[in-house]
Amino acid sequence: MRLLLTAIKQFSNKSLPCPRAGLSSVFKCSEGSEHRTDGRLLLCGSSPVALERVRGQVEVREDFISEDEERALLQELEPGLKKKRYEFDHWDDAIHGYRETERVQWNAACEVVLGRVRSIAFPKGSSLLGPVHVLDLDKTGHIKPHIDSIKFCGSTIAGLSLLSDSVMRLVREDDSAEWLDLLLPRRSLYILRDQARFSYTHEILKDEESFFSGKRVPRHRRISVICRNLPA
């Protein structure tokens, strides 16, 4: 089941909420619109109001997994991913340059990692989507702005970022001047909840557009391991 692609396709025919040229100059954090975690800038936005609106709904945890844990996840995933090809040929799709899979069963080391993700991201007793979604984005691939369908996804999404740093951009659906950028370092965990999920588009920037607070963030091949809860 191509869960993420299905959800994205439902939005991809709408007008994009922001210009697609000159992004590195358009999207610069305004004064006072930065949030630091342990001294590291991981979240910034168009204004302090933009940050305040998603307080408690957007979170990035740097170094959430260790190098050994990343290696264990990759060893589990790579054999299956190598059997697939990156998809570039559907020019009108919202995801370009990707491979994907879903997994229900994991080895013990990976289950420990995923258990930690679930315990932090979701309230105890939450009904979770059984399969874990894995999206492998080629260095030249990208994900366009989209809003996940409420038919397939619940109020929370949590994703591990493997192999590469990247930048996720959120833009308010009814006000394209309001936006937030998330720096997603390699081995970090991001969490989006509630209105941050359904009132903002989100995307992973192309390598050539990958800037955070005016600084270049080279984006290489990136694998995301994504957990979701079920719709209420």
C-alpha positions in Angstrom: 0.0 0.0 0.0 1.5 3.3 -1.1 0.2 5.3 1.8 2.2 8.4 1.6 1.9 8.7 -2.2 -1.9 8.2 -2.0 -2.2 10.9 0.6 -0.1 13.3 -1.4 -1.9 12.7 -4.6 -5.1 13.9 -3.0 -3.5 17.4 -2.6 -1.1 17.6 -5.5 -3.7 19.0 -8.0 -4.3 22.1 -5.8 -2.3 25.3 -6.3 1.0 25.2 -4.5 0.9 27.7 -1.6 4.3 29.3 -2.2 6.5 30.3 -5.1 9.0 27.7 -6.3 11.8 30.0 -7.4 14.4 31.8 -5.3 13.4 29.9 -2.1 16.7 30.5 -0.4 16.1 34.2 -0.5 12.4 34.2 0.1 12.4 31.9 3.2 14.6 33.6 5.8 13.8 33.5 9.5 12.6 36.8 10.8 14.0 38.3 14.0 12.8 36.5 17.1 11.3 33.6 15.1 13.8 30.9 16.0 13.6 28.0 18.5 16.7 26.4 19.7 17.1 22.9 21.2 20.1 22.5 23.5 21.7 25.5 21.8 21.1 24.1 18.2 18.8 25.9 15.9 16.4 23.3 14.5 13.1 25.2 13.9 12.6 28.7 12.5 9.7 30.5 10.9 8.3 33.6 9.2 7.4 35.2 12.5 7.2 34.6 16.3 3.5 34.2 15.8 4.1 31.4 13.4 6.2 29.6 16.0 3.7 30.2 18.8 0.9 28.8 16.7 2.5 25.3 16.5 3.9 25.2 20.0 3.8 21.6 21.2 2.8 20.4 17.8 6.2 20.4 16.0 9.3 18.8 17.5 12.7 17.8 16.4 14.9 15.6 18.6 18.5 15.6 17.4 20.7 12.4 17.9 17.6 10.4 18.7 19.3 7.2 17.5 22.9 6.2 17.7 25.2 5.3 14.7 24.8 1.7 15.7 21.0 1.9 15.7 21.1 3.7 12.3 23.3 0.9 11.0 20.9 -1.8 12.3 17.9 -0.1 10.6 19.8 0.2 7.3 20.9 -3.5 7.4 17.3 -4.4 7.9 16.0 -2.2 5.1 18.7 -2.2 2.3 18.1 -5.8 1.0 14.5 -5.1 0.2 15.1 -1.6 -1.1 17.8 -2.7 -3.5 15.2 -4.9 -5.2 13.2 -1.8 -6.1 14.0 1.0 -8.6 13.8 4.7 -7.9 10.7 6.1 -9.6 11.3 9.2 -11.7 9.1 8.6 -14.8 5.7 9.9 -13.5 6.3 13.6 -14.1 3.0 14.7 -12.6 3.4 12.8 -9.3 4.1 14.7 -6.1 7.1 12.5 -5.2 10.1 12.2 -7.5 13.0 9.9 -7.2 11.8 7.5 -4.5 11.5 3.9 -3.5 9.2 2.8 -0.7 8.2 -0.2 1.3 6.2 -1.1 4.4 7.3 -3.4 7.2 5.4 -5.1 10.0 8.1 -7.3 11.3 11.6 -6.1 12.4 14.5 -7.6 14.2 15.0 -7.1 17.9 17.4 -4.2 17.7 15.0 -2.3 15.3 12.0 -3.0 17.5 13.7 -1.4 20.4 14.2 1.8 18.4 10.7 1.8 17.1 9.3 1.2 20.5 11.2 4.3 21.7 9.7 6.3 18.9 6.2 5.2 19.7 6.5 5.8 23.4 7.6 9.4 22.9 5.5 10.4 19.9 2.1 8.8 20.7 -0.1 8.8 23.8 -0.2 5.6 25.7 -2.9 3.3 24.3 -3.0 5.0 20.9 -4.2 2.9 18.0 -1.2 2.9 15.6 -1.1 2.1 12.0 0.4 -1.4 11.9 2.9 -1.2 9.0 5.8 1.2 9.4 6.3 3.2 6.2 9.8 3.5 4.7 10.5 6.1 2.1 13.9 6.1 0.3 14.5 9.4 -1.4 17.3 9.6 -4.0 19.7 12.6 -3.8 17.9 14.1 -6.8 14.5 13.3 -5.5 12.1 15.5 -3.6 8.6 15.7 -2.1 6.3 18.5 -3.1 4.1 20.4 -0.6 1.1 18.3 0.5 -1.3 17.7 3.3 -1.9 14.1 4.3 -5.4 12.7 3.9 -7.4 12.2 7.1 -8.7 9.0 5.5 -5.3 7.4 6.0 -3.5 9.2 8.8 -4.3 10.1 12.3 -3.3 13.2 14.3 0.4 12.4 14.7 3.3 11.4 12.5 6.8 10.6 13.7 9.8 10.0 11.4 13.4 9.0 11.8 15.8 10.5 9.3 18.6 8.2 8.1 21.7 8.8 5.9 21.4 12.6 5.4 20.4 15.9 6.9 17.4 17.6 5.2 15.0 20.5 5.5 11.3 20.1 5.9 9.1 23.1 5.2 5.6 23.7 6.5 3.4 26.4 4.9 0.0 27.4 6.3 -2.6 26.4 3.9 -4.8 29.5 4.2 -1.9 32.0 4.5 1.2 31.2 2.4 3.1 34.0 4.1 3.2 31.9 7.2 5.8 29.2 7.2 8.2 27.1 9.3 11.4 25.3 8.4 12.6 22.2 10.3 16.2 21.2 10.2 16.2 17.4 10.3 19.7 16.2 11.1 20.8 12.7 10.2 19.6 10.3 13.0 17.0 12.8 14.3 13.4 12.2 15.0 10.7 14.7 13.9 7.1 14.7 15.2 4.1 16.6 13.7 0.8 16.8 15.6 -2.7 18.1 15.2 -2.9 21.4 13.2 0.7 21.2 12.2 -0.4 18.0 10.3 -3.6 19.2 8.7 -3.4 23.0 8.4 0.0 23.2 6.9 1.5 21.7 3.8 4.8 19.9 4.4 7.6 19.0 2.0 11.2 17.8 1.8 13.3 20.3 -0.1 15.3 19.5 -3.2 19.0 19.4 -2.7 19.5 22.6 -4.7 16.8 24.4 -2.6 18.0 23.0 0.7 18.7 26.0 2.9 17.9 26.5 6.6 18.0 30.0 8.0 20.0 31.1 5.0 22.6 28.4 5.3 23.1 25.6 2.8 22.1 22.1 4.0 23.4 19.6 1.4 20.9 16.8 1.0 22.0 13.3 0.0 20.1 10.1 -0.3 17.7 10.0 2.6 15.6 7.2 4.1 12.8 8.1 6.5 11.2 5.5 8.8 7.7 6.8 9.6 5.2 5.8 12.2 1.6 7.0 12.3 -1.5 6.6 14.4 -4.9 5.7 13.0 -7.6 8.2 12.3 -10.0 8.8 15.2 
